[in-house]
Amino acid sequence: MAKKQSNAERYAFIGLIVAGIALIVTILLGLVAGLIAIKFVPAINVNLNLWISISAALVVLGLAAYAIMAPDKVARFFTGRQARYGSNTLVMSLAFIGILVVINVLTFQNPKVLADMTEDKENTLAPQTIQALTALPGNVNAIGFFSSQTPSDTARQLLTKYKAASNGKFDYSFVDPNSNPTLAKQYGITGDGKIALVMGKASQIASSADETTIDQALILLISPQTRVIYFLTGEGEADINGTDTTAMTQAKSMLQSKSYTVNTLNLATTNSVPSDAKAIVIAGPKNPLLDQEVALLKAYVAKGGSLVVMEDPTPVTNFGSSPDPLANYLSSDWGISLDNDIIIDTFSNNPLQAVATNYSSTSPITQHLTTFTLMPQARSLTISQTPPQGLTLTGLMQTAQPSQQSISWGKKDFSSLQSSNSLSFDQTTDIPGPLTLGASGENTTTHGRVVVFGNSLFTNDQYFSVYANSDVFVNSVDWAANQNNLINITPRTPITRTFNPPSSFGLIAILLGTVFIIPGLVIGAGIFSWLERRRRG
């Protein structure tokens, strides 16, 4: 019996070798799975979870074989002096792990907004998203339809942020569409990785688990009705389908991302305003609108319609000395006059680029704006102090207050624009600042609305993404279309970053350093310490 036991102990080390190799394989596979999860390396067509389970099982089997083949050594290990020290360490380690588990469970069950230390706050919901959650008229339940083949970790983390910022109005759950096809069919889910947002009997589908897509679904859920915006054409207005920098393709795309339907309208040919028009945008006409076109717009607004008017200074148009029926209508019926000037603003590096620094804190269009609006080649507006009865007028934004560093004025002598040396302020003819760059008006009886700017270039593709330009325009359309609950809920476009991988030598160095050298040094130090203590008895 003793001889058999001796032979078994002789080969017991094989179990330790198997367990050690299996442990290393388990660690390496776990590292690969982690790198794939953070998208550091591309996914591979291998079931890593299965192989991790197999290697972990081999660790257990190897240790079990060693215990069976060398029970005396195992007994001495667990009863000797080292075992007593080891048991204390084991208890402390288990206690530490238990505390971490409890903290993580409590954190997961009670999500809170934590500090985001990333450069562009990529782990923080956009202010527009938070406003959308605040504007929810009822409780929303997000159902993530993710099968076992589609990882749901990213979606779960994002929806946890939504829940934490919703004041109890937003919750989520996950369902495997393969296991519950009836529920998937109920919400119109035809693929994997989609999220159904449910509020009462209404629902919308987010096609992917990213903030912009979910925001768009929330917008539709908040206000599901059809919203059509028309851009006027026929008099040289900005082209929403153009290809150069003067086009307004970005403005069109932004409106479409907020679930607006964007069309063009030529009143000279249609001779009518479509009944589904929520608002009509008149973006920088090069020629004056015809009398019959203005008459149609006037009748449309009198029935509760809305206009967003952007007219550039006369020198950058073909107006010349021709009358401007649209400007006359805004002045006589709304008390908003387009001044015949061009703004000189020394606050800007280019004096012909007007900068809006002061915003109305009472208008939904501008009350949340915190940065500048840049308007190249702008004209000023004058708001009547005694507006027509039933109208509420608001100055939306102005140039900076006069100071030693900056001053602005409306230059009325256009001939002086030929020379930068002649742009100085003329007290006899020029309009002193601060100057109004935008204004809005609402008829409290008919509920018609107008928003007027003395510039259209700030909305074209060259300037749309500069400072607060896009917010001013989109918020103006939202307000004009009477979509107050959508104002400032403009989906954020994430910053695109690219990873430039190191050379092959660099990758090998990283692999050796993190997987072999550093862990090897730790293991080697432990073995050396054990041998020294064994040598000393």
HUGIMO-V461659 format. One line per field, one symbol per residue. ss: DSSP state (~ for helix, > for strand, _ for the rest). phi: phi as a letter, one per 20 degrees, with the letter a starting at -180 (. if undefined). psi: psi as a letter, one per 40 degrees, with the letter a starting at -180 (. if undefined). Layout:
ss->???
phi->???
psi->???
This chain:
ss->_~~~~~~~~~__~~~~~~~~~~~~~~~~~~~~~~~~~__________~~~~~~~~~~~~~~~~~~~~~~_~~~~~~~~~_~~~~~~~~~~~~~~~~~~~~~~~~~~~~~_________________~~~~~~~~_____>>>>>>_______~~~~~~~~~~~~_____>>>>>>_____~~~~~~_______>>>>>>__>>>>>____~~~~~~~~~~~~_____>>>>>________________~~~~~~~~~___>>>>>_~~~~______>>>>>>>_______~~~~~~~~~~~~___>>>>>___~~~________~~~~~~~~~~_>>>___>>>>_______>>>>_>>_____________>>>>____>>>_______>>>>>>>>_________>>>>__~~~~~_~~~________>>___>>>>>>>>_____>>>>>___~~~_________~~~~~~~~~~~~___~~~_________________~~~~~~~~~~~~~~~~~~~~~~~~~~~~~~~~~_
phi->.fffffffffdffffffffffffffffffffffffffemfcffdecefffffffffffffffffffffecfffffffedffffffffffffffffffffffffffffffcfcfdfdeffdlfedffgfffffffeffbfddedeecefedfdffffffffffffeelnecbbbcceffecffffffdmedcdndceedcmeebcdefbecffffffffffffcfffcddddfcocnfgeecfcefefcfffffffffemeedcdbdffdeladgfeffacdddmfecfffgfffffffffffeofbcddcdeggfdcdfleffdgfffffffecmddefebcedcffefdfedfcedddfedegfcfdeccfcdcflddedcdffcfgfndddcfebcfffgbfebbcbeeeefffffcffdeffdfecfefefdedbbcbcefeemfccccceacffdfffdgeelegffffffffgffemdffdfmedgeeffedddefffffffffffffeddfffffffffffffffffffen
psi->ddddddddddeddddddddddddddddddddddddddefdiiiifhgddddddddddddddddddddddgdddddddeeadddddddddddddddddddddddddddddghihihheidffeehiiddddddddeheihhhhhhghieehheddddddddddddeefeehiiiihhdddgddddddefheaieihhhhhbeiiihheigiddddddddddddgeihhhhhhiieffiiheeieaeeifddddddddeefihhiihhddddfihieehdihhggfhdiiiiddddddddddddeeiiihhhhiiddeaedbeiigdddddddddefhhhigahhhhedidheehihhdhihedhedeeeheiihhghgiiiihhhegiiheihihhdiiiiihaddiiiihhegddeedheeeeihhdddihiiiiheiiiihhedeeiiihhifiedeeiddedehbeddddddddddddeffdeeheghhhhihhiihhiiidddddddddddddddddddddddddddddddde.
